[in-house]
């Protein structure tokens, strides 16, 4: 069976572990969320920068194209039925858009250099240029992708993949600007201009972000291997076909390294096929940082757990010691209590039996003793006996009196034991009571020449019932005389001690032996030295029981050499009678 | 029937002796479309396009006698200026073979050109002081839409007619053509780029014919 200490330690460790794990989990989550938030913020900053540049470029391109299609010559060619003059006129008008050497992608982004342009006729078909070389060569297939079923009324942005005349796989950004007739207000044509798309890569060194375009299920992202482009293209296709969200992001693995991939629809609401801008952002650094942080947190957690274990152990030891002691004591106490209870039950039973027995016996004895006494007293009244017979009768009568006293004491004790004795308390002048008994003592025929000393005030009021207080005083005084020696002395002293009245009764004579001192208050015990002295061994017991019943006590103050002294305490009467006459 | 058709039709009668060139007159009124702008003190005529139809605003019409007439001996000279970024006049009828000068009366460059089938030309950019004044000979009958390459809103109309007898109506559409030869002709009223009305007329010397295009 597990000890209390082990249980406590286990419980504390469980709590500490749970708290540590919870703390670690929360810390890790906070750190991870913070890192992700930072990453997202960083990424969003990059993307937003990119978008701002793109928006500016789009706005510039739109303005440029809008200005071009408003050119009077182009309108004149379209409106005045001079389509043969359309491309020649446009050549002049759009010369600055097309002229110059093929610029690098970065220059293209800045100079708004167009790669090609075409006009659409009223039905949305491409108007064939007389000399395609001047306005950007396009294969028939590619040119066909510029056409619309119906001319659009607003500018359309689209993307055109794979120019066949260029070895490198590229995507052109195309802008279809409608041309409205100044005469009818209807859309009579559209100018479709193809631009080099804006390249993000390399614009901001250190960011590590790469951008490209997803179009028709194919990803065009320069800087990535063909296989990686194909893989990512497939992933994006799955995502954009499943979700209709214009933008979102997810994490992908590119060449074994984690990347955050962001996509956004480049040409929402366009009649051209949907194209998505794709940005990938390497997560390796962030992941490494996060990984390191996790390790640090785990290390801190281990230390915390270790600390928690040590602290728990210490606390468990401290806490368990008194509890374990208590448990042992408690076990011992339980055993003792059981034993005590058994003893008590047995004693109680015995006591009850003896009480009942005493009471019954007293009652049973009282009647014959009374008859016996009455008989003896009747005999004493006769005058025809020898004087020797009277003496015998007197002795018998004396013994009968003693027997009556014993029976009375036993009856009283049995009442006390049974708890049936009711005290009717009233103020009693103890001094007066003692005086009366001392008078009675003095009147007794006595061979001992005992001197009596009295040291108490005239009035000492105690609370109690007079006959019982009287019985106590009588017992003690009789004993002091009974166990005295010739020419001895009795000292009776009384005083008030706060709320108690103390009465000391001392006498000269052989002291009570130390062994006997322990038993003098037990019933039917008589001093070993006093066997010749009349008594039945109930007096002290009865006196103490009565004193206690009155809220006081009786004890042996001491008994050595020539002096034995008892002390009895009573409660002070709360109210002394106003008149001395009331006190008998 | 377009102007070319009229010319071809009249060619049949080209050999007929022309008896007299004089003294017949036509007067009347052309019902013009409702003006869309409130009349103002200083009237300016401009070319507006409503539903692809070019016309002057406020509306004016050109009334001309269609027939076969001898070519002028010396080419005549007309002017369409550019003033306040508009053509002045905005509508000019001329006889075939007329040289039209386009003086720049503004302080800015103009570049007058036309892609119209009747005449394609491009005068290029020129300043007000440009001398000689850029001009062009219009030798094919038809409507020539004049544009400025610099000011895209500018429009002018040049109606090239194969007849010496033509006149622009006043704002109420009233016209009077005089000094006409007697004989059978077709009187036409050009109202806008899509509307030309015609009526046969029988002209007699000294007589004034009243023709209304209502």
Interface residues (C-beta under 8 A of the other chain):
Chain A: X70 X71 X72 X73 X75 X76 X77 X80 X81 X82 X85 X181 X182 X183 X184
Chain B: X49 X51 X52 X53 X54 X113 X114 X115 X116 X117 X120 X145 X147 X148 X149 X150 X151 X152
